[in-house]
Amino acid sequence: MNNIVYWAGTFALGCFVFALACAVIRMLRGPTAPDRILALDTMYINGMLILLVLGLQFNSSLYFDIALLISLFGFVGSVAMAKFLLRGEVIEP
């Protein structure tokens, strides 16, 4: 792998880990429930991006499949949490 691409990937990985740490702090200290839900959204997006960068650095397609699953489950979870906050229940009778 090219030396510049390696260092760019390493820098991007560091930035995503820092953003993930900031989202964890916001989730723990968030004053309201919507703040915590947005922090969880940010956490799953940053986790997905970390896996994508690792997939590029290790040249493995398995990381991309796992990132796709994380994005799907994260979206469904975000929709369920938002619906719960709005209506108080996820599945309506």
Contacts in CASP RR format, 6 or more apart in sequence:
PFRMAT RR
TARGET T0000
AUTHOR 0000-0000-0000
METHOD contacts of the structure
MODEL  1
MNNIVYWAGTFALGCFVFALACAVIRMLRGPTAPDRILALDTMYINGMLI
LLVLGLQFNSSLYFDIALLISLFGFVGSVAMAKFLLRGEVIEP
1 57 0 8 1.000
1 59 0 8 1.000
6 57 0 8 1.000
9 53 0 8 1.000
9 56 0 8 1.000
9 57 0 8 1.000
10 57 0 8 1.000
12 49 0 8 1.000
12 53 0 8 1.000
13 50 0 8 1.000
13 53 0 8 1.000
13 54 0 8 1.000
13 57 0 8 1.000
16 46 0 8 1.000
16 47 0 8 1.000
16 49 0 8 1.000
16 50 0 8 1.000
16 53 0 8 1.000
17 46 0 8 1.000
17 50 0 8 1.000
19 42 0 8 1.000
19 46 0 8 1.000
20 42 0 8 1.000
20 43 0 8 1.000
20 46 0 8 1.000
20 47 0 8 1.000
20 50 0 8 1.000
23 39 0 8 1.000
23 40 0 8 1.000
23 42 0 8 1.000
23 43 0 8 1.000
23 46 0 8 1.000
24 39 0 8 1.000
24 43 0 8 1.000
26 35 0 8 1.000
26 36 0 8 1.000
26 38 0 8 1.000
26 39 0 8 1.000
26 42 0 8 1.000
27 36 0 8 1.000
27 39 0 8 1.000
27 40 0 8 1.000
27 43 0 8 1.000
30 36 0 8 1.000
30 39 0 8 1.000
33 85 0 8 1.000
34 85 0 8 1.000
37 78 0 8 1.000
37 81 0 8 1.000
37 82 0 8 1.000
37 85 0 8 1.000
40 78 0 8 1.000
40 81 0 8 1.000
41 74 0 8 1.000
41 78 0 8 1.000
44 70 0 8 1.000
44 71 0 8 1.000
44 73 0 8 1.000
44 74 0 8 1.000
44 78 0 8 1.000
45 71 0 8 1.000
47 67 0 8 1.000
47 70 0 8 1.000
48 67 0 8 1.000
48 70 0 8 1.000
48 71 0 8 1.000
49 67 0 8 1.000
51 63 0 8 1.000
51 64 0 8 1.000
51 66 0 8 1.000
51 67 0 8 1.000
51 70 0 8 1.000
52 63 0 8 1.000
52 64 0 8 1.000
52 67 0 8 1.000
54 63 0 8 1.000
55 61 0 8 1.000
55 62 0 8 1.000
55 63 0 8 1.000
55 64 0 8 1.000
80 90 0 8 1.000
83 89 0 8 1.000
83 90 0 8 1.000
84 90 0 8 1.000
END
